[in-house]
């Protein structure tokens, strides 16, 4: 007996000598977002008066296993959290089964497209639920199940990822593989970088010590994600804006926040991410570009839908920056529609705050987008860079909500043509980008906002989209005023080198009919909006159906082409307005129901609204 015992001790000693156990290998799990020592505190949070409402939705999601890719991550996160907080295997077993099904999907998971050779979004979609499962369901799984996940991550995720980022080319500032191929997501400023590197990096953090190459994957992910940092550090103009649009903003900032929160917990550093000035402000962008009924403003490729999870990740920003309005935004616009598992981890234990008193204009100077508000009016305005990712060719586009109803429409995902937006055409042609922008760098097809704030207390914005047109254009300024009487005034002021024909299009999903003279009426169930154009030249108007099956009101120059065209469009709820305009030399005055709206020449060219003193919009977050 002593001989066998002596032999066993020798074998164990030999194994320890040849396979040393590092600090990484001995770490406890879960460890990404919380550790075993945090569980009593989280259990108390489940019953906290200001947080208890979060648990029923999380518990419900944990009980209902996800069988489709869009729900894998949310279910696994909820189930893993529920298992850790209750030790009830009824939550753990279905999620483990889902993780095993994902891991068993035959490889390779790599793409076969001509422009991506190693990794596309298929891989992070499958990786994130495996990361959650390995971290939070670790002690509910058998060793064989853990090895199944490790093998899937090693062979189907980490191996192609490491091939894609095999080398860094100092000359081109890019990661390349052994053949010199560049996977563009690896150095992108936009959502693909956050999604791919954030989720694969999270899986590597989850498996540190258990998969040898995990440490290397973490370092590659950190290096790649740093290419996004300049988007949040753009000098004095930094506002936290995101010119991919609200949907891709939410995706990007959620993936980034989740990764860097976990990195800080596991590695003790966030690589300076949460100290970037734009990160501290960026939730205001999500707030401002959410509609009165809790949907994304449909600029760029954002669909007309409510905010989706993983929005609850963003409770971390409310906690980190101690800003109650970040918490309110998620409570009001996301929590009633989705389980919010990260809320149990990170939502501050405070009552849902009251709505903020916001300034009438919000100007995102880093991307030159704006939002104007006044009474029943909510008017987003988009200028900025035509070369941004997920771009639409619609500089100077304006949308109008009246009493919570969207009266001017946006065409939706992938429909980019200027003609299908609320914009002006020049000689029947629209806008086109001059290249694609990179992190912190603008293209030449840029429409700057020239002024944004209030004039005499009324919200006002003007931008110039001349550089964005296919046709030569010297000036393409659009002015938007929200009158205190409750209507919207738009002035388009265009100047070309020679002569041109001009057409302004206004799109809606509601009933559209011709009104008196050149006017039209947009009518929904709750709002009747009169549209009255007034020009310095003869015009013709028509109503039609556009290629996206929406109604369109077209206002066009009539007769011979002109070098300059100035046209007012008044959007007045309820009653048909009495409107006229006076055009003389460089001054323009609109009259609506006896009220004058003067526009005077500006030294930099074009006009400026001159009904009172101009006060520029305050920097984002400074009110």
C-alpha positions as CSV (number, residue, x, y, z in Angstrom):
1,X,0.0,0.0,0.0
2,X,2.8,2.4,0.9
3,X,4.5,1.6,-2.4
4,X,1.4,2.6,-4.4
5,X,0.9,5.7,-2.3
6,X,4.6,6.7,-2.8
7,X,4.2,6.1,-6.5
8,X,1.0,8.3,-6.7
9,X,2.8,11.2,-4.8
10,X,5.7,11.0,-7.3
11,X,3.4,11.1,-10.3
12,X,1.5,14.1,-8.9
13,X,4.8,15.9,-8.2
14,X,6.0,15.2,-11.7
15,X,2.8,16.5,-13.2
16,X,3.1,19.7,-11.2
17,X,6.6,20.1,-12.3
18,X,5.9,19.8,-16.0
19,X,2.5,21.5,-16.0
20,X,2.8,24.5,-13.6
21,X,-0.4,26.0,-12.4
22,X,-0.3,29.7,-13.1
23,X,-2.4,32.5,-11.4
24,X,-4.5,32.6,-14.6
25,X,-5.2,28.9,-14.5
26,X,-6.3,29.0,-10.9
27,X,-8.7,31.9,-11.2
28,X,-12.3,31.4,-10.0
29,X,-15.3,31.7,-12.2
30,X,-17.4,33.6,-12.9
31,X,-15.0,36.5,-13.3
32,X,-16.0,38.6,-16.3
33,X,-18.5,40.9,-14.7
34,X,-18.7,39.6,-11.1
35,X,-17.0,37.0,-8.9
36,X,-18.3,34.5,-6.3
37,X,-17.6,37.1,-3.6
38,X,-20.1,39.4,-5.3
39,X,-23.1,37.0,-5.3
40,X,-24.5,37.9,-1.9
41,X,-24.5,41.6,-2.9
42,X,-26.2,40.7,-6.2
43,X,-28.8,38.6,-4.4
44,X,-29.6,41.6,-2.2
45,X,-30.0,43.7,-5.4
46,X,-32.6,41.3,-6.7
47,X,-34.8,42.4,-3.8
48,X,-33.9,46.0,-3.7
49,X,-37.0,48.2,-4.0
50,X,-35.5,50.1,-7.0
51,X,-34.2,47.0,-8.7
52,X,-36.6,44.2,-8.0
53,X,-38.6,44.9,-11.1
54,X,-35.6,43.7,-13.2
55,X,-35.6,40.1,-12.0
56,X,-38.9,38.8,-13.3
57,X,-38.0,39.5,-17.0
58,X,-34.5,38.1,-16.5
59,X,-36.0,35.0,-14.9
60,X,-38.5,34.6,-17.7
61,X,-35.8,34.8,-20.3
62,X,-33.7,32.3,-18.4
63,X,-36.5,29.8,-18.4
64,X,-37.1,30.0,-22.2
65,X,-34.2,28.5,-24.1
66,X,-33.3,30.3,-27.3
67,X,-33.2,28.2,-30.5
68,X,-32.3,31.0,-32.9
69,X,-29.1,33.0,-33.2
70,X,-30.5,36.4,-32.4
71,X,-31.6,35.2,-28.9
72,X,-28.7,32.9,-28.0
73,X,-26.6,35.6,-26.2
74,X,-29.4,37.2,-24.2
75,X,-30.8,33.8,-23.1
76,X,-27.4,32.5,-22.0
77,X,-26.6,35.7,-20.1
78,X,-29.9,35.6,-18.3
79,X,-29.6,31.9,-17.6
80,X,-26.0,32.2,-16.3
81,X,-26.9,35.0,-14.0
82,X,-30.0,33.2,-12.8
83,X,-27.9,30.1,-12.1
84,X,-25.3,32.0,-10.1
85,X,-28.0,33.8,-8.1
86,X,-30.3,30.9,-7.3
87,X,-28.3,27.7,-7.9
88,X,-31.4,26.3,-9.6
89,X,-30.4,23.9,-12.4
90,X,-33.6,24.5,-14.2
91,X,-32.0,27.7,-15.5
92,X,-28.6,26.2,-16.2
93,X,-29.5,23.0,-18.1
94,X,-31.4,24.6,-21.1
95,X,-28.6,27.2,-21.5
96,X,-25.9,24.5,-21.4
97,X,-27.8,22.6,-24.0
98,X,-27.9,25.7,-26.2
99,X,-24.2,26.2,-25.8
100,X,-23.5,22.6,-26.7
101,X,-25.7,23.0,-29.9
102,X,-23.7,26.1,-30.9
103,X,-20.4,24.5,-30.2
104,X,-21.5,21.5,-32.3
105,X,-22.2,23.6,-35.4
106,X,-19.8,22.2,-38.0
107,X,-16.7,24.3,-38.8
108,X,-15.1,26.2,-40.1
109,X,-17.2,29.2,-39.1
110,X,-15.0,31.4,-41.3
111,X,-16.5,33.3,-44.2
112,X,-16.2,32.4,-47.9
113,X,-16.7,35.9,-49.3
114,X,-14.3,37.6,-51.7
115,X,-13.5,40.4,-49.3
116,X,-13.4,38.6,-45.9
117,X,-11.2,35.5,-45.7
118,X,-11.1,34.6,-42.0
119,X,-13.8,36.2,-39.8
120,X,-17.2,37.7,-40.3
121,X,-20.1,38.4,-38.0
122,X,-21.1,34.7,-37.9
123,X,-18.2,34.0,-35.6
124,X,-18.9,36.6,-32.9
125,X,-22.6,35.8,-32.9
126,X,-21.7,32.3,-31.9
127,X,-18.8,33.3,-29.7
128,X,-20.6,35.5,-27.2
129,X,-23.1,33.0,-25.9
130,X,-20.2,30.5,-25.5
131,X,-18.3,33.2,-23.5
132,X,-21.3,33.8,-21.2
133,X,-21.8,30.0,-20.7
134,X,-18.2,29.3,-19.9
135,X,-18.0,32.1,-17.4
136,X,-21.3,31.9,-15.6
137,X,-22.3,28.2,-16.1
138,X,-18.8,26.9,-15.6
139,X,-19.6,25.2,-12.3
140,X,-22.9,23.8,-13.7
141,X,-21.2,22.0,-16.6
142,X,-19.3,18.8,-16.7
143,X,-15.6,18.8,-17.6
144,X,-16.6,17.3,-21.0
145,X,-19.0,20.1,-21.7
146,X,-16.3,22.7,-20.8
147,X,-13.9,21.0,-23.1
148,X,-16.5,21.0,-25.9
149,X,-16.7,24.8,-25.6
150,X,-12.9,25.2,-25.3
151,X,-12.5,23.1,-28.5
152,X,-15.1,25.1,-30.4
153,X,-13.4,28.4,-29.4
154,X,-9.9,27.1,-30.1
155,X,-10.6,25.7,-33.5
156,X,-13.5,27.7,-34.9
157,X,-12.9,31.2,-33.3
158,X,-9.4,31.8,-32.0
159,X,-7.6,30.0,-34.8
160,X,-9.1,32.0,-37.8
161,X,-9.0,35.1,-35.7
162,X,-5.3,34.7,-35.0
163,X,-4.6,34.0,-38.7
164,X,-6.4,37.2,-39.7
165,X,-4.3,39.3,-37.2
166,X,-1.1,37.4,-37.7
167,X,1.1,40.4,-38.4
168,X,0.9,44.2,-38.1
169,X,2.1,46.1,-41.2
170,X,3.7,49.3,-39.9
171,X,3.7,50.8,-43.4
172,X,0.0,50.4,-44.0
173,X,-1.0,50.6,-40.3
174,X,-3.0,47.3,-40.8
175,X,-3.2,43.8,-39.5
176,X,-2.6,41.3,-42.2
177,X,-2.4,37.5,-42.5
178,X,0.6,35.5,-43.8
179,X,-0.4,36.3,-47.4
180,X,-0.8,40.0,-46.7
181,X,-4.6,39.9,-46.7
182,X,-6.3,42.6,-44.6
183,X,-9.6,42.0,-42.8
184,X,-11.0,45.5,-42.8
185,X,-12.9,45.1,-39.6
186,X,-9.6,44.8,-37.7
187,X,-8.8,48.5,-38.0
188,X,-12.3,49.9,-38.7
189,X,-13.7,52.8,-36.6
190,X,-17.3,51.5,-36.9
191,X,-19.5,48.7,-35.4
192,X,-17.7,45.6,-37.0
193,X,-14.6,46.3,-35.0
194,X,-16.5,46.5,-31.7
195,X,-18.6,43.5,-32.5
196,X,-15.8,41.1,-33.8
197,X,-13.0,42.1,-31.4
198,X,-15.2,42.9,-28.5
199,X,-17.0,39.6,-28.5
200,X,-14.0,37.4,-29.4
201,X,-11.9,39.3,-26.9
202,X,-14.6,38.6,-24.2
203,X,-14.4,34.9,-25.0
204,X,-10.7,35.0,-24.6
205,X,-11.0,36.8,-21.2
206,X,-13.5,34.1,-20.2
207,X,-11.1,31.3,-21.0
208,X,-7.8,32.8,-19.7
209,X,-5.7,30.0,-18.3
210,X,-7.8,27.3,-19.9
211,X,-6.9,27.9,-23.5
212,X,-3.2,28.7,-24.1
213,X,-3.8,31.1,-26.9
214,X,-6.5,33.1,-25.0
215,X,-3.9,35.6,-23.7
216,X,-2.7,36.3,-27.2
217,X,-6.2,36.8,-28.4
218,X,-7.0,39.3,-25.7
219,X,-3.9,41.3,-26.7
220,X,-4.9,41.3,-30.4
221,X,-8.4,42.4,-29.5
222,X,-7.1,45.2,-27.4
223,X,-4.8,46.4,-30.2
224,X,-7.5,46.3,-32.8
225,X,-10.1,48.0,-30.6
226,X,-7.7,51.0,-30.1
227,X,-8.4,51.9,-33.7
228,X,-11.8,53.0,-32.5
229,X,-10.6,55.3,-29.7
230,X,-10.1,58.4,-32.0
231,X,-13.9,58.4,-32.6
232,X,-14.3,59.4,-29.0
233,X,-11.5,61.9,-28.8
234,X,-12.0,64.5,-31.5
235,X,-10.9,67.6,-29.7
236,X,-13.1,70.5,-28.8
237,X,-15.9,69.3,-31.1
238,X,-16.2,65.9,-29.3
239,X,-19.8,65.4,-28.5
240,X,-20.2,61.6,-28.3
241,X,-21.9,61.5,-31.7
242,X,-22.0,58.4,-34.0
243,X,-22.5,58.9,-37.7
244,X,-23.4,55.3,-38.4
245,X,-26.8,56.1,-37.0
246,X,-28.5,55.2,-33.7
247,X,-28.8,51.5,-34.3
248,X,-25.2,50.9,-35.0
249,X,-24.3,53.3,-32.2
250,X,-26.1,51.1,-29.7
251,X,-24.4,48.0,-31.1
252,X,-20.9,49.6,-31.0
253,X,-21.1,51.2,-27.6
254,X,-22.7,48.1,-26.1
255,X,-19.9,45.8,-27.4
256,X,-17.2,48.2,-26.3
257,X,-18.7,48.8,-22.9
258,X,-19.1,45.1,-22.2
259,X,-15.5,44.3,-23.3
260,X,-13.8,47.1,-21.5
261,X,-15.8,46.6,-18.3
262,X,-14.7,42.9,-18.3
263,X,-11.1,43.8,-19.2
264,X,-10.9,46.2,-16.3
265,X,-12.2,43.6,-13.9
266,X,-10.0,40.8,-15.2
267,X,-6.8,42.7,-16.1
268,X,-7.1,45.8,-14.0
269,X,-7.2,48.2,-17.0
270,X,-9.7,49.6,-19.5
271,X,-7.0,50.8,-21.8
272,X,-8.2,54.4,-21.1
273,X,-11.5,53.8,-22.9
274,X,-13.8,55.2,-20.2
275,X,-11.6,58.3,-19.8
276,X,-12.2,59.2,-23.5
277,X,-14.3,62.4,-23.5
278,X,-16.7,61.1,-26.1
279,X,-17.5,58.0,-24.1
280,X,-18.6,60.0,-21.2
281,X,-21.0,62.0,-23.5
282,X,-22.2,59.3,-25.9
283,X,-25.3,58.2,-24.0
284,X,-26.7,61.7,-24.7
285,X,-26.6,60.8,-28.4
286,X,-28.7,57.7,-27.8
287,X,-31.1,59.9,-25.8
288,X,-31.4,62.7,-28.4
289,X,-31.8,60.4,-31.4
290,X,-34.6,58.4,-29.8
291,X,-38.1,59.4,-31.0
292,X,-40.9,60.5,-28.7
293,X,-42.3,57.0,-28.8
294,X,-39.1,55.3,-27.9
295,X,-37.8,54.3,-31.3
296,X,-34.5,55.0,-33.1
297,X,-34.5,58.1,-35.3
298,X,-34.2,56.4,-38.6
299,X,-31.1,58.1,-39.9
300,X,-28.6,56.0,-41.9
301,X,-29.6,52.3,-41.7
302,X,-31.5,52.5,-38.4
303,X,-34.9,50.8,-38.7
304,X,-38.1,52.2,-37.3
305,X,-38.1,50.0,-34.2
306,X,-37.7,50.2,-30.5
307,X,-34.3,50.0,-28.7
308,X,-33.1,46.4,-28.4
309,X,-31.0,44.5,-25.9
310,X,-28.0,44.5,-25.2
311,X,-29.1,47.9,-24.2
312,X,-28.9,46.9,-20.5
313,X,-25.1,46.9,-20.9
314,X,-25.3,50.7,-21.0
315,X,-26.5,50.9,-17.4
316,X,-22.7,50.7,-16.8
317,X,-22.3,54.2,-18.2
318,X,-25.0,55.5,-15.9
319,X,-23.2,54.0,-13.0
320,X,-19.7,55.0,-14.2
321,X,-20.5,58.6,-14.9
322,X,-23.2,59.0,-12.2
323,X,-25.7,60.4,-14.7
324,X,-29.3,59.6,-13.7
325,X,-30.7,60.5,-17.2
326,X,-28.7,57.6,-18.7
327,X,-30.5,55.3,-16.3
328,X,-33.9,56.9,-17.1
329,X,-33.4,56.5,-20.9
330,X,-32.9,52.7,-20.5
331,X,-35.7,52.3,-17.9
332,X,-38.3,54.1,-20.1
333,X,-37.3,53.0,-23.6
334,X,-35.9,49.5,-23.2
335,X,-36.7,47.9,-19.9
336,X,-40.4,47.3,-20.6
337,X,-39.6,45.5,-23.9
338,X,-36.5,43.3,-23.0
339,X,-35.0,41.4,-20.1
340,X,-32.2,43.6,-18.7
341,X,-29.7,41.2,-17.1
342,X,-26.9,43.8,-16.9
343,X,-29.3,46.0,-14.9
344,X,-29.0,43.6,-12.0
345,X,-25.3,44.0,-12.2
346,X,-24.9,47.7,-12.9
347,X,-28.1,49.8,-12.7
348,X,-27.7,52.3,-9.8
349,X,-30.4,51.6,-7.1
350,X,-32.3,54.9,-7.7
351,X,-35.9,55.6,-8.7
352,X,-36.5,56.2,-12.4
353,X,-35.6,59.9,-12.7
354,X,-38.0,62.6,-14.0
355,X,-37.5,63.8,-17.6
356,X,-34.6,66.3,-17.9
357,X,-35.0,69.9,-18.8
358,X,-33.1,69.9,-22.1
359,X,-32.0,72.8,-24.3
360,X,-34.2,73.3,-27.4
361,X,-31.3,72.4,-29.7
362,X,-28.7,69.6,-29.4
363,X,-25.7,70.0,-31.8
364,X,-23.4,67.1,-32.2
365,X,-20.4,69.1,-33.5
366,X,-18.2,66.0,-34.1
367,X,-20.6,64.6,-36.7
368,X,-22.8,67.7,-37.5
369,X,-26.1,66.2,-36.7
370,X,-28.7,68.1,-34.6
371,X,-32.0,67.8,-32.8
372,X,-34.5,70.6,-32.5
373,X,-37.4,70.6,-30.0
374,X,-40.3,72.9,-29.2
375,X,-43.6,72.1,-27.7
376,X,-45.2,69.3,-29.8
377,X,-42.4,69.4,-32.4
378,X,-39.4,67.0,-32.5
379,X,-37.1,67.6,-35.5
380,X,-33.9,65.7,-36.1
381,X,-31.5,67.2,-38.7
382,X,-28.7,65.4,-40.4
383,X,-25.7,67.0,-42.2
384,X,-22.1,65.8,-41.7
385,X,-20.1,63.3,-43.7
386,X,-21.4,61.5,-46.7
387,X,-18.5,59.1,-46.4
388,X,-19.5,57.6,-43.1
389,X,-20.3,53.9,-42.8
390,X,-23.9,52.8,-43.5
391,X,-24.2,56.1,-45.2
392,X,-27.3,57.5,-47.0
393,X,-26.9,60.2,-49.5
394,X,-29.0,62.7,-47.6
395,X,-27.0,65.7,-46.2
396,X,-29.5,68.3,-44.9
397,X,-32.2,65.8,-44.4
398,X,-34.9,66.7,-41.9
399,X,-37.6,64.6,-40.2
400,X,-40.6,66.0,-38.4
401,X,-42.6,64.6,-35.5
402,X,-45.8,66.3,-34.4
403,X,-47.4,65.3,-31.1
404,X,-45.4,62.1,-31.2
405,X,-46.3,61.1,-34.8
406,X,-43.7,60.9,-37.5
407,X,-45.0,63.1,-40.3
408,X,-42.0,63.3,-42.6
409,X,-40.5,59.8,-43.3
410,X,-37.1,58.2,-43.9
411,X,-36.9,55.3,-46.4
412,X,-35.1,52.7,-44.2
413,X,-32.2,50.4,-44.3
414,X,-30.1,50.2,-47.5
415,X,-32.1,52.8,-49.4
416,X,-29.5,55.5,-50.0
417,X,-30.6,57.6,-53.0
418,X,-31.1,61.3,-52.3
419,X,-34.3,61.3,-54.3
420,X,-35.9,59.0,-51.6
421,X,-35.0,61.4,-48.8
422,X,-36.3,64.8,-47.8
423,X,-33.7,66.6,-49.8
424,X,-33.2,68.7,-52.9
425,X,-32.1,67.4,-56.3
426,X,-30.0,69.5,-58.8
427,X,-30.7,68.7,-62.4
428,X,-32.5,65.6,-61.3
429,X,-29.3,64.3,-59.6
430,X,-28.5,63.8,-56.0
431,X,-25.5,63.4,-53.7
432,X,-22.6,61.0,-53.8
433,X,-19.7,60.5,-51.3
434,X,-16.1,61.2,-52.2
435,X,-14.6,58.1,-50.6
436,X,-15.1,56.5,-47.2
437,X,-13.9,58.1,-44.1
438,X,-11.6,56.7,-41.5
439,X,-11.4,57.1,-37.7
440,X,-11.4,60.8,-36.8
441,X,-10.9,61.9,-40.4
442,X,-13.5,63.5,-42.6
443,X,-14.0,63.1,-46.4
444,X,-14.4,66.1,-48.8
445,X,-18.1,65.3,-49.2
446,X,-18.9,66.9,-45.9
447,X,-21.9,69.2,-45.1
448,X,-21.0,71.4,-42.1
449,X,-23.5,72.9,-39.8
450,X,-23.0,76.6,-39.9
451,X,-25.1,77.6,-37.0
452,X,-27.2,75.7,-34.4
453,X,-28.9,77.1,-31.4
454,X,-31.7,79.6,-30.8
455,X,-32.6,82.9,-32.5
456,X,-34.9,85.0,-30.4
457,X,-35.5,81.8,-28.3
458,X,-36.6,79.7,-31.3
459,X,-34.6,76.6,-32.2
460,X,-32.6,77.1,-35.4
461,X,-30.1,75.2,-37.6
462,X,-28.5,75.8,-40.9
463,X,-26.0,73.6,-42.9
464,X,-24.4,73.7,-46.3
465,X,-24.4,70.5,-48.4
466,X,-22.8,72.0,-51.5
467,X,-19.7,69.6,-51.3
468,X,-22.0,66.6,-51.4
469,X,-23.7,66.9,-54.8
470,X,-22.8,65.2,-58.0
471,X,-23.6,68.4,-59.9
472,X,-21.3,71.4,-59.4
473,X,-23.0,73.4,-56.6
474,X,-21.7,76.6,-54.9
475,X,-24.2,76.7,-52.1
476,X,-26.8,74.3,-50.8
477,X,-27.9,75.7,-47.5
478,X,-30.9,74.5,-45.6
479,X,-32.3,76.5,-42.7
480,X,-34.8,75.0,-40.2
481,X,-36.7,77.1,-37.7
482,X,-39.2,75.9,-35.1
483,X,-41.5,78.8,-34.7
484,X,-43.0,79.5,-31.2
485,X,-46.4,79.4,-32.8
486,X,-46.0,75.6,-33.4
487,X,-44.9,75.3,-37.0
488,X,-41.7,74.4,-38.8
489,X,-40.1,76.8,-41.4
490,X,-37.6,75.4,-43.9
491,X,-35.6,77.6,-46.3
492,X,-33.6,76.0,-49.1
493,X,-31.1,78.4,-50.7
494,X,-29.2,76.9,-53.6
495,X,-26.6,78.5,-56.0
496,X,-24.9,76.8,-58.9
497,X,-22.1,78.0,-61.3
498,X,-24.3,78.1,-64.4
499,X,-28.0,77.2,-64.3
500,X,-29.9,74.2,-63.1
501,X,-33.3,72.7,-62.4
502,X,-34.2,72.1,-58.8
503,X,-36.7,69.7,-57.0
504,X,-37.4,69.4,-53.3
505,X,-39.0,66.1,-52.2
506,X,-40.9,65.5,-49.0
507,X,-41.9,61.9,-48.1
508,X,-44.5,60.5,-45.8
509,X,-46.2,57.3,-44.9
510,X,-49.5,59.0,-44.2
511,X,-52.3,60.2,-46.4
512,X,-51.1,62.9,-48.8
513,X,-53.4,65.2,-50.7
514,X,-53.1,68.4,-52.7
515,X,-54.4,71.5,-50.9
516,X,-55.1,75.0,-52.1
517,X,-52.7,76.5,-54.6
518,X,-49.3,74.8,-54.4
519,X,-49.9,73.4,-50.9
520,X,-50.4,69.8,-49.7
521,X,-51.8,68.1,-46.6
522,X,-50.3,65.2,-44.7
523,X,-52.9,63.6,-42.5
524,X,-52.5,60.9,-39.9
525,X,-55.0,59.7,-37.3
526,X,-54.1,62.4,-34.9
527,X,-52.4,65.2,-36.9
528,X,-53.2,67.2,-40.0
529,X,-50.0,68.9,-41.3
530,X,-50.3,71.6,-44.0
531,X,-47.2,71.9,-46.3
532,X,-47.0,75.3,-48.0
533,X,-44.1,76.0,-50.4
534,X,-43.2,79.6,-51.4
535,X,-40.5,80.4,-53.9
536,X,-38.7,83.3,-55.5
537,X,-39.5,81.7,-58.9
538,X,-42.4,80.0,-60.5
539,X,-42.9,76.4,-59.1
540,X,-45.0,73.4,-59.9
541,X,-46.0,70.8,-57.3
542,X,-47.3,67.2,-57.5
543,X,-48.1,64.3,-55.2
544,X,-46.9,60.8,-56.2
545,X,-45.9,57.4,-54.9
546,X,-42.2,56.8,-54.5
547,X,-40.4,53.5,-55.2
548,X,-40.7,52.6,-51.5
549,X,-44.5,52.9,-51.7
550,X,-44.6,56.1,-49.7
551,X,-46.3,59.4,-50.6
552,X,-44.1,62.1,-51.9
553,X,-44.8,65.8,-52.3
554,X,-42.5,67.3,-55.0
555,X,-41.8,71.0,-55.3
556,X,-39.9,71.8,-58.6
557,X,-38.7,74.9,-60.3
558,X,-41.0,75.7,-63.2
559,X,-39.9,77.2,-66.5
560,X,-36.3,77.9,-67.5
561,X,-33.4,76.8,-65.3
562,X,-31.9,79.3,-62.9
563,X,-28.6,79.9,-61.2
564,X,-30.2,80.4,-57.8
565,X,-33.3,79.0,-56.2
566,X,-34.8,80.0,-52.8
567,X,-37.8,78.2,-51.6
568,X,-39.6,78.3,-48.2
569,X,-41.6,75.3,-47.0
570,X,-43.9,75.8,-44.1
571,X,-45.2,72.8,-42.1
572,X,-48.2,73.9,-40.1
573,X,-50.3,71.6,-37.9
574,X,-54.1,71.9,-37.9
575,X,-54.9,75.1,-39.7
576,X,-53.9,76.1,-43.3
577,X,-51.5,79.1,-42.7
578,X,-51.6,82.4,-44.6
579,X,-48.1,82.6,-46.0
580,X,-46.2,84.9,-48.3
581,X,-42.6,85.8,-48.9
582,X,-40.6,88.9,-49.9
583,X,-37.4,88.4,-51.9
584,X,-35.3,91.5,-52.6
585,X,-31.6,91.4,-53.4
586,X,-30.0,89.3,-50.7
587,X,-32.6,89.7,-48.0
588,X,-35.6,87.4,-47.6
589,X,-38.6,87.7,-45.4
590,X,-41.3,85.1,-44.9
591,X,-44.7,86.1,-43.5
592,X,-46.9,83.4,-41.8
593,X,-50.2,84.5,-40.4
594,X,-48.8,88.1,-40.1
595,X,-45.6,87.0,-38.3
596,X,-42.3,87.9,-40.1
597,X,-39.4,85.6,-40.4
598,X,-36.4,87.7,-41.7
599,X,-33.3,86.2,-43.2
600,X,-30.3,88.5,-43.7
601,X,-27.0,88.2,-45.7
602,X,-24.1,86.6,-43.7
603,X,-20.5,87.6,-44.2
604,X,-19.5,84.0,-44.9
605,X,-22.1,83.7,-47.7
606,X,-25.8,82.8,-47.8
607,X,-28.3,83.9,-45.2
608,X,-28.9,83.7,-41.5
609,X,-32.2,83.8,-39.6
610,X,-32.4,87.3,-38.0
611,X,-35.5,87.4,-35.9
612,X,-33.5,88.1,-32.7
613,X,-30.2,87.4,-31.0
614,X,-28.4,84.2,-31.8
615,X,-27.4,81.9,-28.9
616,X,-25.3,78.9,-29.9
617,X,-26.3,75.4,-28.6
618,X,-24.3,74.5,-25.5
619,X,-21.8,71.7,-25.7
620,X,-23.4,68.2,-25.2
621,X,-23.9,67.4,-21.6
622,X,-23.2,70.9,-20.4
623,X,-26.6,72.3,-19.4
